[in-house]
Amino acid sequence: MLIEQAFFHLPEILVGAGYAKQEYEAGIVSAFSLALLQELNGRNAPNPISFLVAEKPFSKNIAMNLRADLHVRLDKLYSGSRDYSEFGFRFSNWIEAKFFRVGKGVPPSTQNLGMVVADLVRLVALVPIEEAKYKKRRVTGFTVTGRYFLHGYRGDPLAHLNPNRKKGGTRAWVKPLLQPGYQELPDFDLSSETKAFFQHLGSNFKTATLELAVTNFKIEPQAPAKKDYYTLVLSRIESAKITMGTRTFELRQDRTFSCSPTHEFDALRADIAAALKPKKESEKEDGEADAEVDEEDDVEVSDDVEVSRE
């Protein structure tokens, strides 16, 4: 639960007096790293910096240019147990982050949605299977990996992730991803998305399926004085199921997992890695993606969502 506890330090680091204002994704990752170090120091963790690795490759064997924003390893806390794992504790934790704001050069909502799905796919399918050990012996069938999606927004999150498609229909997964507590996200229905949605994801995912269950921790001001207030959400992936081509990988809440056909998880990871667009090619490092817009890229404004484009 250390990662969840660190999350609640973020408002102080982002808007507290004496802290630098953060406007980009890299700044949010740095702020979260500081929050994690603060939490580790409070526990007198030995050499706390060694617990964190930024831009960690998902694999040495597949697509070295696909990296997690942050990896947190908690073995040296010596607090893990089977009972503790039922509260969400994991030894090896992979974190992806997204930060959305309004301004010049910021991509439209459709592209934002594709970027979110790309991060979720990375977390579900590219995180390696590290199996549990008991008295230094591997306990097959149980994973020790945790998966977190940290997403921040300036202003109303629904102005950045519109749940309504331009040509009709609703993205049923968007609002549950933003609501606190345990949430089940139904199939993402990727086959109904337009070309713009896949600009930062990859067109091969149009035939893929994805389902998730998450526990969301959410922080937002009670009565914001400005429209560009921060909303922060930490989504812990509890279970997931992804299918691409003839292969399906399933991660369950009890830490068990399976792949169908059996023993083809590495092949599935390789296919997904090949289909995904590397982050640094599709998103500029300063957080400002290419804002070239075509007809399918128009901002989709619903009756109950106001989208600001300065």
NUZADREN-908872 format. One line per 4 residues: for each residue x, y, z of N, C-alpha, C, O. Coordinates in steps of 0.2 Angstrom, whole numbers, plus 5000, padded with zeros to 4 digits. Layout:
residues N
X/Y/Z/X/Y/Z/X/Y/Z/X/Y/Z  ...;
This chain:
residues 310
5004/4994/5000/5000/5000/5000/5004/5006/5000/5002/5012/5000  5011/5006/5000/5015/5011/5000/5014/5016/4994/5014/5022/4995  5013/5013/4988/5012/5017/4982/5005/5021/4983/5005/5027/4981  5000/5018/4986/4994/5022/4986/4995/5027/4992/4992/5033/4991;
4999/5026/4997/5000/5031/5002/5004/5037/4999/5003/5043/5001  5009/5035/4995/5013/5041/4992/5009/5045/4987/5010/5051/4987  5004/5042/4984/4999/5046/4980/4996/5052/4983/4995/5057/4980  4994/5051/4989/4991/5056/4993/4996/5062/4995/4993/5067/4998;
5002/5061/4994/5007/5067/4995/5007/5072/4988/5009/5077/4989  5004/5070/4983/5005/5073/4977/5002/5080/4977/5005/5085/4974  4996/5082/4980/4993/5089/4980/4998/5093/4983/4999/5099/4981  5002/5091/4989/5007/5096/4992/5012/5097/4987/5015/5103/4986;
5015/5092/4984/5021/5093/4979/5019/5097/4973/5023/5100/4970  5013/5096/4971/5011/5100/4965/5008/5107/4966/5010/5111/4961  5005/5108/4971/5003/5115/4972/5004/5118/4979/5002/5124/4980  5008/5115/4983/5010/5117/4989/5015/5123/4989/5019/5123/4984;
5015/5128/4993/5020/5133/4993/5027/5130/4994/5029/5126/4998  5031/5133/4989/5038/5131/4989/5040/5126/4984/5046/5124/4984  5035/5123/4981/5036/5118/4976/5035/5121/4969/5032/5125/4968  5039/5118/4964/5039/5120/4957/5032/5118/4954/5030/5112/4955;
5029/5122/4950/5023/5120/4947/5024/5115/4941/5029/5117/4938  5021/5110/4941/5022/5105/4936/5016/5106/4930/5010/5106/4932  5019/5106/4924/5014/5106/4918/5014/5101/4913/5010/5100/4909  5019/5096/4914/5020/5091/4909/5020/5084/4912/5021/5083/4918;
5020/5079/4908/5020/5072/4910/5026/5070/4914/5026/5067/4920  5032/5072/4912/5038/5071/4915/5038/5074/4922/5041/5071/4927  5035/5080/4923/5035/5083/4929/5031/5079/4934/5032/5079/4940  5025/5076/4932/5021/5072/4936/5024/5066/4938/5024/5064/4944;
5028/5063/4934/5032/5057/4936/5037/5059/4941/5038/5055/4946  5040/5064/4940/5045/5067/4945/5042/5068/4952/5045/5066/4957  5037/5071/4952/5033/5073/4958/5031/5066/4961/5032/5066/4968  5029/5061/4958/5027/5055/4961/5033/5051/4964/5033/5048/4969;
5039/5052/4960/5045/5049/4963/5047/5052/4969/5049/5048/4974  5046/5059/4970/5048/5062/4976/5043/5060/4982/5045/5059/4987  5037/5059/4980/5032/5056/4985/5033/5049/4987/5033/5048/4993  5036/5045/4983/5038/5038/4984/5044/5038/4989/5044/5035/4994;
5049/5043/4987/5055/5043/4991/5053/5046/4998/5056/5043/5003  5048/5050/4999/5046/5053/5005/5043/5047/5009/5045/5047/5015  5039/5043/5006/5036/5038/5010/5041/5032/5012/5041/5030/5017  5046/5031/5007/5051/5026/5009/5056/5029/5015/5058/5025/5019;
5057/5035/5015/5061/5038/5020/5058/5037/5027/5061/5036/5032  5051/5038/5026/5047/5038/5033/5047/5031/5036/5046/5030/5042  5049/5026/5032/5049/5019/5034/5057/5017/5035/5058/5011/5037  5061/5022/5035/5068/5020/5036/5071/5015/5031/5075/5010/5033;
5068/5015/5025/5070/5010/5020/5078/5011/5018/5080/5016/5017  5081/5005/5017/5088/5006/5016/5090/5008/5009/5087/5005/5004  5094/5013/5008/5095/5016/5001/5089/5017/4997/5088/5013/4992  5084/5021/4999/5078/5021/4996/5078/5023/4988/5073/5021/4984;
5083/5026/4986/5083/5028/4979/5084/5021/4975/5082/5021/4969  5087/5016/4977/5088/5010/4974/5081/5006/4973/5081/5001/4969  5076/5008/4976/5069/5005/4975/5066/5007/4969/5062/5004/4966  5068/5013/4966/5065/5016/4960/5069/5016/4954/5075/5017/4954;
5066/5014/4948/5069/5015/4942/5065/5018/4937/5059/5016/4936  5067/5023/4934/5063/5027/4929/5065/5024/4922/5070/5022/4920  5060/5024/4917/5061/5022/4910/5063/5015/4910/5068/5014/4907  5060/5011/4914/5063/5004/4914/5060/5000/4908/5054/5000/4907;
5064/4996/4904/5061/4992/4899/5057/4987/4901/5058/4984/4906  5052/4985/4898/5047/4980/4900/5051/4973/4898/5049/4968/4902  5055/4973/4894/5059/4966/4892/5065/4968/4889/5066/4973/4885  5070/4964/4890/5077/4964/4886/5076/4960/4880/5081/4961/4875;
5071/4957/4879/5070/4952/4873/5066/4955/4868/5066/4953/4862  5061/4960/4870/5056/4962/4865/5056/4970/4865/5056/4973/4871  5057/4973/4860/5056/4981/4859/5059/4984/4865/5055/4987/4870  5066/4985/4865/5069/4989/4871/5066/4996/4871/5067/5000/4876;
5063/4999/4866/5061/5006/4866/5054/5006/4869/5051/5012/4870  5051/5001/4872/5045/5001/4876/5047/5001/4883/5049/4995/4885  5046/5006/4887/5048/5007/4894/5042/5009/4898/5038/5013/4896  5042/5007/4904/5037/5009/4909/5040/5016/4912/5046/5017/4912;
5036/5021/4913/5038/5027/4916/5042/5026/4923/5046/5030/4924  5039/5021/4927/5042/5021/4933/5042/5013/4936/5036/5010/4935  5047/5011/4939/5046/5004/4942/5048/5005/4949/5053/5008/4951  5044/5002/4954/5046/5002/4961/5046/4995/4964/5041/4991/4963;
5052/4993/4966/5052/4986/4969/5053/4987/4977/5057/4991/4979  5048/4983/4980/5048/4984/4987/5050/4978/4991/5048/4977/4997  5054/4973/4988/5056/4967/4992/5059/4969/4998/5058/4966/5003  5064/4974/4998/5068/4975/5004/5064/4979/5010/5067/4980/5015;
5058/4980/5009/5054/4982/5015/5052/4976/5019/5051/4977/5025  5053/4970/5017/5051/4964/5021/5045/4964/5024/5044/4961/5030  5040/4967/5021/5033/4967/5024/5028/4963/5020/5022/4963/5022  5030/4960/5014/5025/4956/5010/5023/4950/5013/5027/4946/5017;
5017/4948/5012/5014/4941/5014/5008/4940/5010/5006/4944/5006  5006/4933/5010/5000/4932/5006/4994/4935/5008/4990/4938/5004  4993/4936/5015/4987/4940/5017/4988/4947/5015/4983/4950/5013  4994/4950/5015/4995/4957/5013/4993/4958/5006/4991/4963/5004;
4995/4953/5002/4993/4953/4995/4986/4954/4993/4984/4957/4988  4982/4952/4997/4975/4953/4996/4972/4960/4997/4967/4962/4995  4977/4964/5000/4975/4971/5000/4978/4975/4994/4977/4981/4994  4981/4972/4990/4984/4975/4984/4992/4975/4984/4995/4978/4979;
4995/4973/4989/5002/4974/4990/5006/4969/4985/5004/4963/4984  5011/4972/4981/5015/4968/4976/5022/4970/4977/5024/4976/4979  5027/4965/4976/5034/4967/4977/5036/4971/4971/5041/4975/4972  5034/4969/4965/5037/4972/4959/5031/4976/4955/5026/4974/4953;
5032/4983/4955/5026/4987/4953/5028/4992/4947/5033/4995/4947  5024/4991/4942/5025/4995/4936/5020/5001/4935/5014/4999/4936  5023/5007/4934/5018/5012/4934/5019/5016/4927/5025/5018/4925  5013/5017/4924/5013/5022/4918/5009/5028/4920/5005/5028/4924;
5011/5034/4917/5008/5040/4919/5006/5044/4913/5009/5043/4907  5000/5048/4913/4998/5052/4908/4996/5059/4912/4993/5059/4917  4997/5064/4908/4995/5071/4911/4992/5075/4905/4995/5076/4900  4986/5077/4906/4982/5081/4901/4981/5088/4903/4979/5089/4909;
4982/5092/4899/4980/5099/4900/4977/5103/4894/4977/5100/4888  4975/5109/4895/4972/5112/4889/4977/5118/4887/4981/5121/4891  4978/5118/4880/4983/5123/4878/4985/5122/4871/4983/5117/4868  4989/5127/4868/4991/5126/4861/4995/5120/4860/5000/5119/4864;
4994/5116/4855/4998/5110/4853/4996/5104/4857/4999/5099/4856  4991/5105/4861/4988/5099/4864/4983/5095/4860/4979/5098/4857  4984/5088/4859/4980/5084/4855/4973/5084/4857/4971/5085/4863  4968/5083/4852/4961/5082/4854/4959/5076/4858/4963/5072/4859;
4953/5076/4860/4951/5071/4865/4952/5064/4862/4954/5059/4866  4950/5063/4856/4951/5056/4853/4958/5053/4853/4959/5048/4855  4963/5058/4852/4970/5055/4852/4971/5054/4860/4975/5049/4861  4969/5058/4864/4970/5057/4871/4968/5050/4873/4971/5046/4877;
4962/5048/4871/4959/5042/4873/4963/5036/4871/4965/5031/4874  4966/5037/4864/4971/5032/4862/4977/5031/4866/4979/5025/4867  4980/5037/4868/4986/5037/4872/4984/5033/4879/4989/5029/4881  4978/5034/4882/4977/5031/4888/4976/5023/4887/4979/5019/4891;
4973/5021/4882/4973/5014/4880/4979/5011/4879/4981/5005/4881  4984/5015/4876/4991/5012/4874/4994/5011/4881/4998/5006/4881  4994/5015/4886/4997/5014/4892/4994/5008/4896/4997/5004/4899  4987/5007/4896/4984/5002/4899/4986/4995/4896/4987/4990/4899;
4987/4995/4889/4989/4989/4885/4996/4987/4888/4997/4981/4889  5000/4992/4888/5007/4991/4890/5007/4987/4897/5011/4983/4898  5003/4990/4902/5003/4987/4908/5000/4980/4909/5003/4976/4913  4995/4979/4905/4992/4972/4905/4996/4967/4902/4998/4962/4904;
4999/4969/4896/5002/4964/4892/5010/4963/4892/5013/4958/4890  5013/4969/4893/5020/4969/4893/5024/4968/4899/5030/4966/4899  5020/4969/4905/5024/4968/4911/5025/4961/4912/5021/4956/4910  5032/4959/4913/5034/4952/4914/5030/4948/4919/5028/4951/4924;
5030/4942/4918/5027/4937/4924/5032/4936/4929/5037/4932/4927  5032/4939/4935/5037/4937/4940/5033/4933/4945/5028/4935/4948  5035/4927/4946/5031/4922/4950/5033/4923/4958/5039/4924/4959  5028/4921/4962/5029/4922/4969/5034/4916/4971/5035/4911/4968;
5038/4918/4977/5042/4913/4980/5041/4912/4987/5039/4917/4991  5042/4906/4990/5041/4905/4997/5047/4901/4999/5049/4896/4997  5051/4904/5004/5057/4902/5007/5062/4900/5001/5065/4895/5000  5062/4905/4996/5067/4905/4990/5065/4900/4985/5068/4899/4980;
5059/4897/4986/5057/4892/4981/5051/4896/4977/5046/4899/4980  5051/4895/4970/5046/4898/4966/5039/4895/4967/5038/4888/4967  5034/4899/4968/5027/4896/4969/5023/4897/4962/5021/4903/4961  5023/4892/4958/5020/4893/4951/5013/4895/4952/5009/4893/4956;
5011/4900/4947/5004/4901/4946/5002/4908/4949/4997/4910/4948  5007/4911/4953/5005/4917/4957/5010/4922/4955/5016/4921/4955  5008/4928/4953/5012/4934/4951/5013/4938/4957/5009/4939/4961  5019/4942/4957/5021/4947/4962/5021/4954/4959/5023/4958/4962;
5018/4955/4953/5018/4961/4949/5012/4965/4950/5007/4963/4950  5013/4972/4952/5008/4976/4952/5008/4981/4946/5013/4982/4943  5002/4983/4944/5001/4988/4938/4997/4994/4940/4992/4993/4943  5000/5000/4939/4997/5006/4941/4997/5011/4935/5002/5011/4932;
4991/5014/4934/4991/5020/4929/4989/5026/4933/4984/5027/4936  4994/5031/4933/4993/5037/4936/4991/5042/4931/4995/5044/4926  4985/5045/4932/4983/5050/4927/4981/5056/4930/4977/5056/4935  4983/5062/4927/4982/5069/4930/4979/5073/4925/4980/5072/4919;
4975/5078/4927/4971/5082/4922/4971/5089/4925/4970/5090/4931  4972/5094/4920/4970/5101/4922/4963/5103/4920/4962/5102/4914  4959/5104/4924/4952/5105/4923/4948/5099/4923/4950/5094/4925  4942/5099/4920/4937/5093/4920/4940/5088/4916/4942/5088/4910;
4941/5082/4919/4944/5076/4915/4940/5074/4909/4943/5072/4904  4933/5075/4910/4929/5073/4904/4930/5078/4898/4928/5077/4892  4934/5084/4899/4935/5088/4893/4941/5085/4890/4942/5087/4884  4945/5081/4893/4951/5078/4889/4949/5071/4887/4952/5068/4882;
4945/5067/4890/4943/5060/4889/4935/5060/4888/4932/5058/4892  4933/5062/4882/4926/5062/4880/4923/5055/4880/4925/5051/4875  4918/5053/4884/4915/5047/4883/4911/5045/4877/4908/5040/4876  4909/5051/4874/4904/5050/4868/4908/5050/4861/4912/5055/4860;
4906/5045/4857/4909/5045/4850/4906/5050/4846/4900/5051/4846  4910/5053/4841/4907/5058/4837/4902/5055/4832/4897/5059/4831  4902/5049/4830/4898/5046/4826/4892/5042/4829/4889/5038/4827  4892/5043/4836/4887/5040/4840/4890/5034/4844/4895/5031/4842;
4886/5033/4850/4889/5027/4854/4893/5030/4860/4895/5036/4860  4894/5026/4865/4897/5029/4871/4903/5024/4873/4902/5018/4872  4908/5027/4875/4914/5023/4878/4912/5022/4885/4913/5026/4889  4910/5016/4886/4907/5014/4893/4913/5013/4898/4912/5013/4904;
4919/5013/4896/4925/5012/4900/4928/5019/4903/4931/5019/4908  4926/5025/4900/4929/5031/4902/4927/5033/4909/4931/5034/4913  4921/5034/4910/4918/5036/4917/4921/5032/4923/4923/5034/4928  4920/5025/4922/4923/5021/4927/4930/5021/4929/4932/5020/4934;
4934/5023/4924/4941/5025/4925/4942/5031/4929/4948/5032/4932  4937/5035/4929/4938/5041/4933/4935/5042/4940/4935/5046/4944  4931/5036/4941/4927/5036/4948/4931/5032/4953/4934/5027/4952  4931/5035/4959/4934/5032/4965/4932/5025/4966/4926/5024/4966;
4936/5021/4969/4934/5014/4972/4935/5009/4966/4938/5010/4961  4932/5003/4968/4933/4997/4963/4928/4998/4957/4922/4999/4958  4931/4997/4951/4927/4998/4945/4928/4993/4940/4934/4991/4939  4923/4990/4937/4924/4986/4931/4923/4989/4925/4918/4992/4924;
4928/4989/4921/4928/4992/4914/4926/4987/4909/4930/4983/4908  4921/4988/4906/4919/4983/4901/4923/4983/4895/4928/4987/4894  4922/4979/4890/4926/4979/4884/4926/4986/4881/4921/4989/4880  4932/4987/4879/4934/4994/4876/4931/4995/4869/4931/5001/4867;
4928/4990/4866/4925/4991/4859/4929/4995/4855/4927/5000/4852  4936/4993/4854/4940/4996/4850/4938/4996/4842/4940/5001/4838  4935/4991/4840/4933/4991/4833/4928/4997/4831/4927/4998/4825  4925/5000/4836/4921/5006/4834/4924/5012/4834/4921/5018/4832;
4931/5012/4835/4935/5019/4835/4937/5021/4828/4938/5017/4824  4938/5027/4828/4940/5030/4821/4948/5030/4821/4952/5028/4825  4950/5032/4815/4958/5032/4813/4962/5036/4818/4967/5034/4820  4959/5042/4820/4962/5046/4825/4964/5043/4831/4969/5045/4835;
4959/5039/4834/4960/5035/4840/4967/5031/4840/4970/5031/4846  4969/5029/4835/4974/5024/4835/4981/5027/4833/4986/5024/4832  4981/5034/4832/4987/5038/4830/4992/5036/4835/4998/5036/4833  4991/5036/4842/4996/5035/4847/4996/5028/4850/4999/5026/4855;
4992/5023/4847/4991/5016/4849/4993/5011/4844/4997/5007/4846  4991/5012/4838/4993/5007/4832/4987/5004/4830/4982/5002/4833  4986/5004/4823/4980/5002/4820/4978/4995/4821/4972/4993/4820  4983/4991/4822/4982/4984/4823/4978/4982/4829/4975/4976/4830;
4977/4987/4833/4973/4986/4839/4965/4986/4838/4961/4985/4843  4964/4988/4832/4956/4989/4830/4953/4982/4831/4947/4982/4833  4956/4977/4830/4953/4970/4831/4954/4967/4838/4952/4961/4839  4958/4970/4842/4960/4968/4849/4954/4969/4854/4949/4973/4853;
4953/4965/4859/4949/4966/4864/4952/4967/4871/4957/4964/4872  4949/4971/4875/4952/4973/4882/4947/4974/4887/4942/4978/4886  4948/4971/4893/4943/4972/4899/4948/4973/4905/4953/4970/4905  4945/4977/4909/4949/4978/4915/4945/4979/4922/4939/4980/4921;
4947/4977/4927/4945/4979/4934/4950/4983/4937/4956/4981/4938  4948/4989/4940/4953/4993/4943/4950/4995/4950/4944/4995/4951  4955/4997/4955/4953/5001/4960/4956/5008/4960/4962/5009/4959  4952/5013/4959/4954/5020/4958/4954/5024/4965/4950/5024/4969;
4960/5027/4966/4961/5032/4971/4961/5039/4968/4965/5040/4963  4957/5044/4970/4955/5050/4967/4956/5056/4971/4954/5056/4977  4960/5061/4969/4960/5067/4973/4958/5073/4968/4960/5074/4963  4954/5077/4971/4952/5083/4967/4949/5089/4972/4947/5087/4978;
4950/5095/4971/4948/5100/4976/4940/5100/4976/4937/5098/4972  4938/5102/4982/4931/5102/4984/4927/5108/4981/4922/5107/4978  4931/5114/4981/4927/5120/4978/4933/5124/4974/4935/5129/4977  4935/5121/4968/4940/5124/4965/4939/5132/4963/4933/5133/4960;
4944/5136/4964/4943/5143/4962/4944/5145/4955/4942/5150/4952  4948/5140/4952/4950/5141/4945/4948/5135/4941/4947/5129/4943  4947/5136/4934/4945/5131/4930/4950/5126/4928/4949/5120/4927  4956/5128/4929/4962/5123/4928/4965/5120/4934/4971/5119/4935;
4960/5118/4938/4962/5114/4944/4965/5107/4942/4964/5104/4937  4969/5104/4947/4971/5097/4946/4966/5092/4948/4963/5093/4953  4965/5087/4944/4962/5081/4946/4967/5075/4945/4970/5074/4940  4968/5071/4950/4973/5066/4950/4970/5059/4952/4966/5059/4957;
4971/5054/4948/4968/5047/4949/4974/5042/4948/4978/5043/4944  4974/5038/4953/4979/5032/4953/4975/5026/4952/4971/5024/4957  4975/5023/4946/4971/5017/4945/4976/5010/4946/4981/5009/4942  4974/5006/4951/4977/5000/4952/4974/4994/4948/4968/4993/4950;
4977/4991/4943/4974/4986/4939/4973/4980/4944/4978/4977/4946  4967/4977/4945/4966/4972/4949/4966/4965/4945/4968/4960/4947  4962/4966/4939/4962/4960/4934/4961/4963/4927/4959/4969/4926  4963/4959/4923/4963/4961/4916/4962/4955/4911/4964/4949/4913;
4960/4956/4905/4960/4951/4900/4961/4955/4893/4957/4960/4891  4965/4952/4889/4967/4955/4883/4967/4950/4877/4971/4945/4879  4964/4951/4872/4965/4946/4866/4967/4950/4860/4965/4955/4858  4972/4947/4857/4975/4950/4850/4976/4944/4846/4980/4939/4848;
4973/4944/4840/4973/4938/4836/4970/4932/4839/4965/4932/4841  4974/4926/4839/4972/4920/4842/4974/4919/4849/4973/4914/4852  4977/4924/4852/4980/4923/4859/4976/4928/4864/4974/4933/4862  4975/4925/4870/4972/4928/4875/4976/4928/4882/4978/4922/4884;
4977/4933/4885/4981/4933/4892/4976/4936/4897/4972/4941/4896  4975/4932/4902/4971/4934/4908/4974/4935/4914/4978/4930/4916  4974/4940/4918/4976/4941/4925/4971/4942/4929/4966/4946/4928  4971/4938/4935/4965/4938/4939/4967/4941/4946/4973/4942/4948;
4962/4943/4950/4962/4947/4956/4966/4943/4961/4969/4946/4966  4966/4936/4961/4969/4932/4966/4977/4931/4964/4980/4927/4967  4979/4935/4959/4986/4935/4957/4988/4929/4952/4994/4928/4950  4983/4925/4951/4984/4919/4946/4983/4922/4939/4981/4928/4938;
4986/4919/4934/4986/4921/4927/4986/4915/4922/4987/4909/4924  4984/4916/4916/4984/4911/4911/4984/4914/4904/4983/4920/4903  4987/4910/4899/4987/4912/4892/4984/4907/4888/4986/4901/4889  4980/4908/4883/4978/4903/4879/4980/4906/4872/4978/4911/4869;
4983/4901/4868/4985/4894/4870/4990/4895/4875/4994/4900/4876  4991/4889/4879/4996/4889/4884/5003/4890/4882/5005/4888/4876  5007/4893/4886/5014/4894/4884/5015/4899/4879/5021/4899/4876  5010/4903/4877/5011/4908/4871/5011/4915/4873/5010/4919/4869;
5012/4916/4880/5012/4923/4882/5018/4927/4879/5017/4933/4878  5024/4924/4879/5029/4928/4876/5028/4930/4868/5030/4935/4866  5025/4925/4865/5023/4927/4858/5017/4932/4858/5018/4937/4853  5013/4932/4862/5008/4938/4863/5011/4944/4864/5009/4949/4861;
5016/4944/4869/5019/4950/4871/5023/4953/4865/5023/4959/4864  5026/4949/4861/5030/4951/4855/5025/4954/4850/5027/4959/4847  5020/4951/4849/5015/4954/4844/5012/4961/4846/5012/4965/4842  5011/4961/4853/5008/4968/4855/5014/4973/4855/5012/4979/4853;
5020/4971/4857/5025/4976/4857/5027/4978/4849/5028/4984/4848  5026/4974/4845/5027/4976/4838/5022/4980/4835/5023/4985/4831  5016/4979/4838/5010/4983/4836/5010/4990/4839/5007/4995/4836  5012/4991/4845/5012/4997/4849/5017/5002/4846/5022/5000/4843;
5015/5008/4846/5020/5014/4844/5024/5016/4850/5021/5017/4856  5030/5016/4849/5035/5018/4855/5033/5025/4857/5031/5029/4853  5033/5026/4864/5030/5033/4867/5034/5039/4864/5031/5044/4862  5041/5038/4864/5045/5044/4862/5044/5046/4855/5046/5051/4853;
5041/5041/4851/5040/5043/4844/5033/5046/4843/5032/5051/4839  5028/5044/4847/5021/5046/4846/5020/5052/4851/5015/5056/4849  5024/5053/4856/5022/5059/4860/5029/5062/4862/5034/5059/4864  5029/5069/4861/5035/5073/4862/5036/5073/4870/5032/5072/4874;
5043/5073/4871/5045/5072/4878/5043/5078/4883/5042/5077/4889  5041/5083/4880/5039/5089/4884/5031/5089/4885/5028/5093/4889  5028/5083/4883/5021/5082/4884/5016/5085/4879/5010/5085/4879  5019/5089/4874/5015/5092/4869/5016/5088/4863/5021/5088/4859;
5010/5084/4861/5010/5080/4855/5008/5084/4849/5006/5090/4850  5010/5081/4843/5008/5084/4837/5001/5086/4837/4997/5081/4837  4999/5092/4835/4992/5093/4836/4989/5094/4829/4983/5097/4828  4991/5091/4824/4989/5091/4817/4982/5087/4817/4981/5082/4820;
4977/5090/4815/4970/5088/4816/4967/5087/4809/4967/5091/4804  4964/5081/4808/4960/5079/4802/4952/5079/4804/4951/5081/4810  4948/5077/4799/4941/5077/4801/4939/5073/4806/4935/5074/4810  4942/5067/4807/4941/5062/4812/4943/5064/4819/4942/5061/4824;
4948/5069/4819/4951/5071/4825/4948/5077/4828/4950/5079/4834  4942/5079/4825/4939/5085/4829/4937/5083/4836/4935/5077/4837  4937/5088/4840/4935/5087/4847/4927/5085/4847/4923/5089/4844  4926/5080/4851/4919/5078/4851/4916/5081/4857/4917/5079/4863;
4911/5085/4856/4908/5089/4862/4901/5086/4863/4897/5086/4859  4900/5083/4869/4893/5081/4871/4889/5086/4874/4892/5092/4875  4883/5084/4876/4879/5089/4879/4881/5091/4886/4880/5097/4888  4884/5086/4889/4886/5088/4896/4893/5089/4897/4895/5089/4903;
4897/5089/4892/4904/5090/4893/4906/5096/4889/4905/5097/4883  4909/5101/4893/4912/5107/4889/4919/5106/4888/4923/5105/4893  4921/5107/4882/4928/5106/4880/4932/5113/4878/4929/5116/4874  4937/5114/4882/4940/5121/4881/4946/5119/4877/4950/5115/4878;
4947/5123/4871/4953/5123/4867/4956/5130/4866/4954/5134/4862  4961/5132/4871/4963/5139/4870/4968/5139/4864/4971/5144/4863;
